Every structure is written in structure tokens, then in C-alpha cells.
Amino acid sequence: MTRRDAGYFSLRDVFCRREPDTTVIGNQSVPIVEQFRLAVFAFLEKEFVHDSLFVAVCAPSRRRQHYESAWPRKGHHHMQFKERTIMALADMICGNSKPEEKSFFGYRSSSTLTRFFQDCDTDYRHDGSTRCYWVAWALKEILSEPHPNAQTPPATFSRVISVLMDQSEAQNEGKDRPGALALVNTALVREGFEGFYGEDRKCYLRHIPTRTVVSSATDPHRPFSASELKKRQQLLTYLQAVTEDDLICEVLLPLFRQLGFHRITAVGHKDKALEYGKDVWMKFTLPTQHILYFGIQVKIGKIDSSGITKQGNANVAEIHNQVIMMLGHEIFDPEIGKRVLVDHAFIVSGGEITKSARNWLGNKLDASKRSQLLFMDKDDILNLFVVTNLPLPKGAIPVASPFANDEPPF
């Protein structure tokens, strides 16, 4: 079969009418000009379509609207995966495997593929074309959806991975699906992501360089499931006995990192003179690329405004002095090589921050400093830690007794 028989036409062929107005491809009669336009779309959109003009021009499924819908939107930066990553994931979704290899994914026919994408809350319906190439196109469409940052793929893509790795569809292995998970991670690691199973037995994505978990909207006030309530109670027990340094390193640093803060630096408690009222400083980049700097003062116990506090509690007067010091002292940002002031001060407590303490501190500060003050108490930490799906610190995981299942010898 020659290039022209396969449906390839040059500019001269199209505009000088050296060929008939239509040509037959498969069982379809397609105008030459329309073929050429499809070829142009495919050539300009090689990142969206499987890698050859032959697929774009000759495959009956490659309709024009597919390419037009995949055209980059002005001002919209889509997430691009490598072609072999897309094709590997498409093979897993289709259930394609070599005869000599053990398959960890079930075979999906045309109707089953449509049902799969419906389970992912999408409207993609298989059009009868080659399954693998069609799924690859659908994945590229999904990756072109809006996403918050480079570390977070579109929410639809996360749902695709979750449905693909559903433990109830395990094949030729146990329900924890180690073989399937290894294959998915072999593909995703090229793009800086990896999959893992959470405590709810659902598969989630994690951005490898930043160790942040890709999650949906983090609403700390939504109702919690039974497993989430159990996780919250385990973390609460941990906070009641944790030290201040462990609260910072094991709980707060992973939490703020997951929430999108970066350059998180713990000052530590070895040299109190270098703290200048803050235990941690960090920064947050706004969508406009402006940067806000935050200082954090952490207390392990309850913060109240009483004249004499119980052992383990902190007096708000001490917090007041530290806030004044924090907001007035510059920090050095090595990424820009400059000293900058803190924009906002976080007062974080592993216990309760009483209303009287908040009011006392607000009255002591002037209006400008009062607007820079943010509070986070025990409940805020617990709720945010649960909804962001972070793994519990090692000390919060109960150790099973080796004698739990032993029967008495009598």
C-alpha cells in the first residue's frame, strides 16, 4: 500500500486537484480537503493524538470534533503526559496483555469501556474504533481539563485511577493488588506521580517530589465516614501525649505541605535566641504568582487568658510578645536572596484556644497587626489532617498486641 493509497495528500494534490474530489478509505467516501484538514489537526496536535498521520487520516474514529475539542484553549495550560505513559495506561484500562504474561486487569469490551468512563463521572462513549487508541484520546482529553497546579492532575484523572484500581476487580492476585499497583506506578513514575491505597482501600495519587497527596476539595466541615472518625480519634490520642517538636515535625509540616505551602522551615528549639517568636516559617504562592510569607508559633497545650495557668498551658500574654517579635523581625529567603517580613502569623495550639484569649490578643494588637493574625487549634488540625488524607504519624498507629488472638491455656 502506497502513501497515497493510505490517504496521504500533499498541498499540491489538494489545491491543484490532481486527485478526485473524494477518495475511499475503508468503506467511507471522504472529501480530500477534509482529509487534509484532519491531517493538519493531527500534525499540529501530535501530543494529543497517537503519533502518526496515518491514524489521524485513516482511522474512521478520528473525527474532526475530536481534534477541535483537544485544541489548546487560550490561556489554559494543560497537563501533558508522555505518549508511552498514556498508551500504557490505555492498555491497562482496556485489559490488553501479552498471552505469555499474567494479566492483572480485566478485559473491557466497547460497552464495558463506556461503563468504565461513566463510573469516572464522564460522558465519554466508545465509538467502535480501536479500543486502545480511543482510550488514549480520552485520557488526553481528561488531562487537558483545568487543574490547580503542576503537582495536581485534574480531578477526573484521579477518579480514573481510583476506578481502575478498585480492589473488587482484582484479577490473578489478592485484593491489595500489588501486581496491578506496580504496573500503574511504573507508568506514572515517569510523570512524577505514584499510586497508593489509603485506609479506606481506595487508590490515591501522590506527587513524588513534594510528597503531597492528590485529593479532591478539602472541606474540613463535611461529615466524616466511620474510618475517618477512627483516624481522627487516633490522631487526637496522639496529640494529647506528643511533644512540641513532634507536633511540628510529624503533624504540622506534612499538613501545611499538603495544603500547598512550600519552603517550610522549622527553626527548632535548640537555640531559642534564633526563633524570634516563630517556630516555623513558610511561604505560599498565589495564582497571580505573588508570594505571602507566614510565621507559625506552636504551643502544645491550651492557650488561655487567665492570670495563673495550669502546667502545660500557655498564657496569651506570652503569645502576644512572640507575635510582636514575629511580625517585626525579617526572615531570609534563600530562593530570592533577600530578607522579607512575615505577612501573617499563625498561632497553632495542640489544645484549645479559648475565646477570651483570642479577644484579649485582638484587643492588644492594633488594627493592622490584628488582620495579620490567624488561629488554628486542635479541632482545625484534626479536621484538616483527616480530609487531606495524610497518613498518620508512626506514634499514632496503635501497636497490635502479640497475644491479642491467643487463647488461654485452660
C-alpha positions as CSV (number, residue, x, y, z in Angstrom):
1,M,0.0,0.0,0.0
2,T,1.5,3.3,-1.1
3,R,1.3,6.6,0.9
4,R,-1.4,7.9,-1.5
5,D,-3.4,4.7,-1.1
6,A,-3.2,5.2,2.7
7,G,-4.8,8.6,2.4
8,Y,-1.8,10.9,2.4
9,F,-2.1,14.0,0.2
10,S,0.2,17.0,-0.3
11,L,-0.7,20.6,-0.6
12,R,-0.2,20.3,-4.4
13,D,-2.6,17.3,-4.5
14,V,-5.3,19.2,-2.7
15,F,-5.1,22.6,-4.3
16,C,-4.2,21.6,-7.8
17,R,-6.9,18.9,-7.9
18,R,-4.6,16.1,-9.1
19,E,-6.8,13.6,-7.4
20,P,-10.6,13.1,-7.4
21,D,-12.7,15.3,-5.1
22,T,-13.2,12.3,-2.8
23,T,-11.3,9.1,-2.0
24,V,-12.4,5.9,-0.4
25,I,-10.9,4.9,2.9
26,G,-12.2,1.6,4.2
27,N,-15.9,1.8,3.4
28,Q,-16.2,5.5,3.6
29,S,-16.0,8.2,0.9
30,V,-14.1,11.2,2.4
31,P,-13.5,14.6,0.7
32,I,-9.8,15.2,0.0
33,V,-9.9,18.7,1.6
34,E,-11.5,17.3,4.7
35,Q,-8.8,14.6,4.9
36,F,-6.1,17.3,4.6
37,R,-7.7,19.3,7.4
38,L,-7.7,16.2,9.6
39,A,-4.1,15.6,8.8
40,V,-3.2,19.2,9.7
41,F,-5.0,18.8,13.0
42,A,-3.2,15.6,13.7
43,F,0.2,17.1,12.8
44,L,-0.2,20.2,15.0
45,E,-1.7,18.1,17.8
46,K,0.8,15.2,17.9
47,E,0.8,15.5,21.7
48,F,-2.9,14.8,21.8
49,V,-3.1,12.1,19.2
50,H,-1.3,8.8,18.7
51,D,1.9,9.5,16.9
52,S,1.2,9.2,13.2
53,L,-0.7,10.9,10.4
54,F,-1.9,7.5,9.2
55,V,-4.0,7.1,12.4
56,A,-5.4,10.7,12.1
57,V,-6.4,10.4,8.4
58,C,-7.3,6.8,8.0
59,A,-8.9,5.7,11.3
60,P,-12.7,6.2,10.9
61,S,-13.0,7.0,14.6
62,R,-10.8,10.1,14.4
63,R,-13.5,12.6,13.7
64,R,-12.8,16.2,13.3
65,Q,-14.5,17.3,16.5
66,H,-12.1,15.1,18.5
67,Y,-9.2,17.3,17.4
68,E,-11.1,20.5,17.7
69,S,-12.1,19.7,21.3
70,A,-8.5,18.9,22.0
71,W,-7.2,22.2,20.6
72,P,-5.4,24.1,23.4
73,R,-7.5,26.8,25.0
74,K,-6.0,30.3,25.0
75,G,-4.5,30.9,28.4
76,H,-5.1,27.4,29.6
77,H,-2.1,25.2,30.4
78,H,-3.0,21.5,30.3
79,M,-1.1,18.7,31.8
80,Q,0.9,16.6,29.3
81,F,2.0,13.1,29.9
82,K,4.5,11.2,27.8
83,E,3.0,9.2,24.9
84,R,4.2,5.8,26.3
85,T,2.6,6.7,29.7
86,I,-0.7,7.3,28.0
87,M,-0.6,4.2,25.9
88,A,0.5,2.1,28.9
89,L,-2.5,3.3,31.0
90,A,-4.8,2.8,28.0
91,D,-3.7,-0.8,27.7
92,M,-4.4,-1.3,31.4
93,I,-7.9,0.2,31.1
94,C,-8.6,-2.0,28.0
95,G,-7.2,-5.1,29.7
96,N,-4.7,-5.7,26.9
97,S,-1.8,-8.0,27.8
98,K,0.5,-10.4,26.1
99,P,-0.6,-14.1,26.0
100,E,2.5,-15.3,27.9
101,E,2.1,-12.7,30.7
102,K,-0.3,-12.8,33.7
103,S,-3.0,-10.2,33.3
104,F,-3.9,-8.1,36.4
105,F,-6.6,-6.1,34.6
106,G,-9.9,-7.5,33.3
107,Y,-10.6,-7.3,29.6
108,R,-13.0,-4.4,28.7
109,S,-15.1,-4.5,25.6
110,S,-16.7,-1.5,23.9
111,S,-19.7,-1.3,26.1
112,T,-17.6,-2.0,29.2
113,L,-15.3,0.9,28.3
114,T,-18.3,3.2,28.1
115,R,-19.4,2.0,31.5
116,F,-15.9,2.4,32.9
117,F,-15.8,6.1,32.0
118,Q,-19.4,6.6,33.2
119,D,-18.2,5.3,36.6
120,C,-15.5,8.0,36.4
121,D,-18.3,10.6,36.1
122,T,-17.5,11.5,32.5
123,D,-19.6,11.4,29.3
124,Y,-17.2,9.6,27.0
125,R,-18.8,6.8,25.0
126,H,-16.8,4.4,22.9
127,D,-17.5,4.9,19.2
128,G,-16.5,1.4,18.0
129,S,-12.9,2.4,17.0
130,T,-9.7,0.7,18.1
131,R,-10.1,0.5,21.9
132,C,-6.6,1.3,23.0
133,Y,-6.3,4.4,20.7
134,W,-9.7,5.7,21.7
135,V,-8.9,5.3,25.5
136,A,-5.6,7.2,24.9
137,W,-7.5,10.0,23.3
138,A,-10.0,10.1,26.2
139,L,-7.1,10.2,28.7
140,K,-5.6,13.2,26.9
141,E,-8.9,15.0,26.9
142,I,-9.1,14.4,30.6
143,L,-5.6,15.6,31.2
144,S,-6.4,18.8,29.3
145,E,-9.1,19.7,31.9
146,P,-8.3,22.6,34.4
147,H,-6.1,21.7,37.4
148,P,-4.9,23.9,40.3
149,N,-1.1,23.5,39.8
150,A,1.6,21.3,38.3
151,Q,1.6,18.9,41.3
152,T,-2.1,18.1,41.0
153,P,-3.7,16.5,37.9
154,P,-7.3,17.1,37.0
155,A,-9.8,15.5,39.4
156,T,-11.2,13.4,36.7
157,F,-7.9,11.7,36.1
158,S,-7.7,10.9,39.8
159,R,-11.1,9.2,39.5
160,V,-9.9,7.2,36.5
161,I,-7.0,5.8,38.6
162,S,-9.3,5.1,41.5
163,V,-11.8,3.2,39.4
164,L,-9.1,1.3,37.5
165,M,-7.5,0.2,40.8
166,D,-10.8,-0.8,42.5
167,Q,-9.9,-3.6,44.8
168,S,-13.1,-5.5,44.0
169,E,-11.8,-6.0,40.4
170,A,-8.6,-7.8,41.4
171,Q,-7.6,-10.5,38.9
172,N,-4.9,-13.2,39.4
173,E,-3.8,-11.7,42.7
174,G,-5.1,-10.6,46.1
175,K,-7.4,-7.7,46.9
176,D,-4.5,-5.4,47.7
177,R,-3.5,-5.7,44.0
178,P,0.3,-5.4,44.3
179,G,0.9,-6.5,40.7
180,A,-1.6,-4.0,39.3
181,L,-0.3,-1.2,41.5
182,A,3.3,-1.9,40.4
183,L,2.3,-1.7,36.7
184,V,0.4,1.6,37.3
185,N,3.3,3.1,39.2
186,T,5.8,2.0,36.5
187,A,3.8,4.2,34.1
188,L,3.0,7.1,36.5
189,V,6.5,7.5,37.9
190,R,7.7,8.9,34.6
191,E,5.4,11.9,35.2
192,G,6.3,12.3,38.9
193,F,3.3,10.5,40.5
194,E,2.7,7.2,42.2
195,G,-0.5,5.4,43.4
196,F,-1.1,4.0,46.8
197,Y,-4.0,2.6,48.8
198,G,-5.4,4.6,51.7
199,E,-7.0,3.3,54.8
200,D,-10.4,3.4,53.0
201,R,-9.0,0.9,50.5
202,K,-9.2,3.4,47.7
203,C,-6.3,4.3,45.4
204,Y,-4.9,7.8,45.6
205,L,-2.2,9.6,43.7
206,R,0.9,11.2,45.4
207,H,3.2,13.7,43.8
208,I,6.7,12.2,44.4
209,P,9.0,15.3,44.5
210,T,6.8,17.1,47.0
211,R,5.2,14.0,48.7
212,T,1.8,15.7,48.5
213,V,-1.3,13.6,48.2
214,V,-3.6,14.4,45.3
215,S,-7.0,14.9,46.8
216,S,-10.3,16.5,46.0
217,A,-11.7,19.6,47.7
218,T,-10.6,19.6,51.3
219,D,-13.7,20.7,53.2
220,P,-12.9,20.2,56.9
221,H,-16.5,20.7,57.9
222,R,-18.0,17.9,55.8
223,P,-19.4,14.8,57.6
224,F,-16.7,12.1,58.2
225,S,-17.0,8.5,57.4
226,A,-16.5,5.8,60.1
227,S,-12.9,5.2,59.0
228,E,-12.2,8.9,59.1
229,L,-13.7,9.3,62.6
230,K,-11.4,6.4,63.7
231,K,-8.4,8.1,62.2
232,R,-9.4,11.4,63.8
233,Q,-9.6,9.7,67.3
234,Q,-6.2,8.1,66.8
235,L,-4.6,11.4,66.0
236,L,-6.4,13.1,68.9
237,T,-4.9,10.5,71.3
238,Y,-1.5,11.2,69.8
239,L,-1.8,14.9,70.2
240,Q,-2.6,14.5,73.9
241,A,0.8,13.0,74.6
242,V,3.0,14.4,71.9
243,T,5.9,16.9,72.4
244,E,6.0,20.3,70.8
245,D,8.8,19.2,68.4
246,D,6.9,16.1,67.3
247,L,3.8,18.2,66.8
248,I,5.7,20.4,64.4
249,C,7.7,17.7,62.5
250,E,5.2,14.8,62.4
251,V,1.9,16.7,62.1
252,L,2.2,20.4,61.1
253,L,4.9,20.2,58.5
254,P,3.3,17.4,56.4
255,L,-0.1,19.1,56.8
256,F,1.0,22.6,55.6
257,R,3.0,21.0,52.8
258,Q,-0.1,19.1,51.7
259,L,-2.2,22.3,51.8
260,G,0.2,24.0,49.2
261,F,2.7,25.8,51.4
262,H,6.3,25.5,50.4
263,R,9.8,26.3,51.7
264,I,8.6,25.2,55.1
265,T,11.4,25.7,57.5
266,A,11.4,24.6,61.2
267,V,13.6,26.9,63.3
268,G,13.8,24.3,66.1
269,H,14.2,24.7,69.8
270,K,18.0,24.2,70.2
271,D,18.7,27.9,70.1
272,K,15.8,29.9,71.4
273,A,17.5,33.2,70.6
274,L,17.2,32.4,66.8
275,E,13.4,31.8,66.9
276,Y,12.4,35.5,67.1
277,G,8.8,34.5,68.1
278,K,8.3,31.8,65.5
279,D,8.8,28.1,65.4
280,V,8.3,27.7,61.6
281,W,8.2,30.0,58.6
282,M,6.9,29.2,55.2
283,K,5.5,30.8,52.1
284,F,2.5,30.4,49.8
285,T,2.3,31.3,46.1
286,L,-0.9,32.9,45.0
287,P,-2.4,32.2,41.5
288,T,-1.1,35.6,40.5
289,Q,2.4,34.4,41.4
290,H,2.6,36.8,44.3
291,I,4.2,35.3,47.4
292,L,2.9,35.5,51.0
293,Y,5.1,34.7,54.0
294,F,3.8,33.0,57.1
295,G,5.3,32.6,60.6
296,I,4.0,29.9,63.0
297,Q,4.1,29.9,66.8
298,V,3.2,26.5,68.1
299,K,2.0,25.6,71.6
300,I,1.3,22.1,72.7
301,G,-1.3,22.8,75.4
302,K,-4.3,25.1,75.9
303,I,-3.9,28.8,75.3
304,D,-6.0,30.9,77.8
305,S,-6.0,34.4,79.3
306,S,-6.1,33.6,82.9
307,G,-3.6,35.2,85.2
308,I,-2.3,31.9,86.5
309,T,-2.3,29.0,84.0
310,K,-2.1,25.3,84.7
311,Q,1.0,23.3,84.0
312,G,1.3,22.6,80.2
313,N,-0.9,25.5,79.3
314,A,0.3,28.8,77.7
315,N,-0.6,32.3,78.7
316,V,-1.8,34.6,75.9
317,A,0.5,37.4,77.2
318,E,3.5,35.3,76.3
319,I,1.9,34.7,72.8
320,H,1.4,38.5,72.5
321,N,5.1,39.1,72.9
322,Q,6.0,36.4,70.4
323,V,3.6,37.7,67.8
324,I,5.0,41.2,68.1
325,M,8.5,39.8,67.6
326,M,7.4,37.6,64.7
327,L,5.8,40.3,62.7
328,G,8.6,42.8,63.3
329,H,11.6,40.5,62.5
330,E,12.7,39.8,59.0
331,I,13.4,36.3,57.6
332,F,15.9,35.4,54.9
333,D,14.5,33.7,51.8
334,P,17.4,31.9,50.1
335,E,15.4,31.4,46.9
336,I,15.3,35.1,46.2
337,G,18.4,36.1,48.3
338,K,16.5,38.8,50.2
339,R,15.2,39.5,53.7
340,V,11.4,39.8,53.9
341,L,8.8,40.4,56.6
342,V,6.2,37.9,57.6
343,D,2.8,38.8,56.1
344,H,0.7,36.6,58.5
345,A,1.2,35.0,61.9
346,F,-0.3,31.6,62.7
347,I,-1.0,30.8,66.3
348,V,-1.2,27.0,66.4
349,S,-2.3,25.1,69.5
350,G,-2.3,21.3,70.1
351,G,-5.1,22.0,72.5
352,E,-7.8,24.7,72.8
353,I,-7.5,28.4,72.1
354,T,-10.2,30.0,74.3
355,K,-12.4,32.8,73.1
356,S,-11.1,35.1,75.9
357,A,-7.6,34.5,74.7
358,R,-8.4,35.4,71.2
359,N,-10.3,38.5,72.2
360,W,-7.5,39.6,74.6
361,L,-4.9,39.2,71.9
362,G,-7.0,41.0,69.3
363,N,-7.6,44.0,71.7
364,K,-3.8,44.3,72.4
365,L,-2.8,44.5,68.8
366,D,-3.5,47.4,66.6
367,A,-5.8,47.1,63.5
368,S,-3.0,46.4,61.0
369,K,-1.4,43.6,63.1
370,R,-4.8,42.2,64.1
371,S,-5.6,41.5,60.4
372,Q,-2.3,39.5,60.2
373,L,-3.2,37.1,62.9
374,L,-4.6,33.6,62.2
375,F,-5.6,30.9,64.7
376,M,-5.5,27.1,64.4
377,D,-6.5,24.9,67.4
378,K,-6.7,21.2,67.9
379,D,-10.0,20.7,66.0
380,D,-8.7,22.6,63.0
381,I,-5.6,20.3,62.9
382,L,-7.6,17.1,63.3
383,N,-10.2,18.0,60.6
384,L,-7.6,19.2,58.1
385,F,-5.4,16.2,58.7
386,V,-8.3,13.8,58.0
387,V,-9.7,15.5,54.9
388,T,-6.3,15.8,53.2
389,N,-5.9,12.0,53.6
390,L,-2.5,12.3,55.1
391,P,-1.1,9.1,56.7
392,L,-1.0,9.0,60.5
393,P,2.3,9.6,62.3
394,K,4.0,6.4,63.4
395,G,3.3,7.2,67.0
396,A,-0.4,7.5,66.3
397,I,-0.8,4.0,64.9
398,P,-1.7,1.6,67.6
399,V,0.5,-1.4,68.0
400,A,-1.3,-4.8,67.9
401,S,-0.6,-7.0,70.9
402,P,1.1,-10.3,70.0
403,F,-1.2,-12.0,72.5
404,A,-4.4,-10.5,71.2
405,N,-5.5,-13.6,69.4
406,D,-4.1,-16.2,71.8
407,E,-6.5,-18.4,73.7
408,P,-5.9,-19.0,77.4
409,P,-4.1,-22.3,78.0
410,F,-7.0,-23.6,80.2
